[in-house]
Amino acid sequence: MRPESFEFLQTYLNNPSPTGFEKEGQKLWLEYIKPYIDEYFVDTYGTVVGVINPDAKYKVVIEAHADEISYFVNYITKEGYIYVRKNGGSDPLVAPSKRVNIFGEKGIVKAVFGWPAIHVRKPDQDKAPTIETVFLDCGASNRDEVEELGIHVGSVVTFEDEFSVMNEKLYVGRALDNRMGGFMIAEVARMLKENDQKLPFGLYIANAVQEEVGLRGAEMVAERIKPDVAIVTDVTHDSQAPMYEKKTSGDIACGKGPVVTYGPAVQNNLRELIIDTAKMRDIPFQRASATRATGTDTDAFAYSGAGVASALISLPLKYMHTTVETVHRDDVDNVIRLIYETLLRIEDGHDFRYFN
């Protein structure tokens, strides 16, 4: 990875971008892709779309989502402790002992998820943390002191953990789901520009908001763009670590390549073009199957309007929705390559109908 790309990746991953409050992360992403696009737009809720060849009638989208899981302040006790509720798929089990940032009216307030020491807990009553039992301590002695810090019901809370590299090959941090996707589609735009590739269609590079609460950003932007084709990238579970069940999660491993998904929302002809491209370009890939839905923005694009030919290329990831989400550097590079090479094989007016 070139140094400039790696610097952007670190900055982008370390910047908080909680669901519904993605603005600062979206600004960073937009500034990075501006040299590689012809124009852009930002929609009502914050999805950012860079456009190449905006006057073309045939439209192709490559898409990721920008938001990360977080919490909302929900209740402040008279003693100054703070209870929260989920914003997205946050896991209270990983919360105790974690440092957080609370975004208050006066700026960021540092706090911790407290938890009673092992010495004072009764083993027969020891239960896993839940959203009702985890709490924040911001160093205040009472409710008034909490409020004086600018914290109120509705203040957003994100984990403080930052990006790191493990053993020179694994990227580790919070919110790799799915700002890593935003990074990868931005790199595709960069490669197209720097390699002077002229596409015969309009390319819409979309970094959508609010995926973690129901694919909402993708739903809105799909209606606005009305694309002919959508290639979505998200993360999927590496199933090699203990406690994963391959019979239900599939046999997916970090380091073995992008994951191409089969499922009702995935248009068969587009998927086969992606697989054929991987074989032609010697890009390693894995296969996964979905049930009724992929659970990603692919579903939002596939079923928008009269139906959009959509496919999903996933990045294998360990420990989803924790603060140590982990991906392999080679997989990141190969997802970028696979999207890039696939785009070069899509023609103007490419007919992806199920059969003629």
Phi, psi and omega in degrees: 000133181293151184304320182295322178293318181295322178297317177297318180303313180298313182298316183293317180290326182283342181280128178295141179211061185293153180307127180089349182222050188272004193306309186295320176294322179294325177297316178299315182296317181296317180299326181290320185273347184309319181293347188250004184233166179268324178200176180208165169216157177237127184272183189302325184256002170111000173297135180248135182228119171269142186235133171246131184061060186294343182272354181289144181280322180279130188236131176239134178251136161244134194218146170219176176242150192259345191273155176238155177295153182197193177226160169249141168296129185241331183200136178244123181283165179295338178275356176095011175270152189240126174257151190232170169227158186290146168236091190094196187273050180291145185248106181300339181297330182265000187286314186306136180078005179271144174276145182222164169248126174257126183267096182261180182294336182257007181120192183283133175245129178281142179206174177226150167280106179282166177198138181301142180297155180300333182296331188253357178273141178271120186307322182285349178247005183288117181237157178296145177302143175230172180296337179279340185251337178286148183212158179254145175237115180254015178086009180270153181264345181199176183298320181300319180294323176299313182293327177296335177283354180093011179270135180213168174303128184103347175298140184269145182235127175234153175292152184273343188307139183244170184293145173209168177244130182251123177056031173064010182220347183242131176267132186231139176167180173274156171065020168298334169271100000226037175291342170298324176297317177300320176298315185294318179289330175295322178293327175298315178300318179298314182297320178300316181292310186289334177268004176055044178274125180260113182274144180274013182216170174278129179251126181247112181264104191251126174248099192270154177262167167058033173292323186292350179241023174123027175064026191293318181296319179295320178303314183292314185286332175297320178294327181285314184284320187053062184283165173269330184219144175223126173247114185256141172237135178214191177254161174219165188284123161293129187250021185270336185287160177305148175081000172269145182248107183297331181296335178250328184265351184083173182252083185243138183224137171299137178096353181255009172111168176303156180249123178260127187261141170256138178172167183303325182283345182269122181286124191300317183292322177293317178300317181293327175297319179295315180295317178298322178296316178301318180293318180297321186261010180054045176261119180296144178211161178238166180239146176220158177239142176253166177262240182292331182213156177279340184076012180237178179296348174306318182298319181296318179288315185303319187258017176275152178053229179270009182105132182238131176299112188231151177213160184235124173244114188254154176258119178300137185217137175267145167063049182303142179062031168242183178269003178234042174303139190225131176226160180268136182303320181294324178296320178301311180299321184283330172296316178301312180299318184293318177296313181302309183293326178294317179302324182290348181255358178272129182263162174298125181075018182309126185266107179258019179305150185302316170201160183257000000 
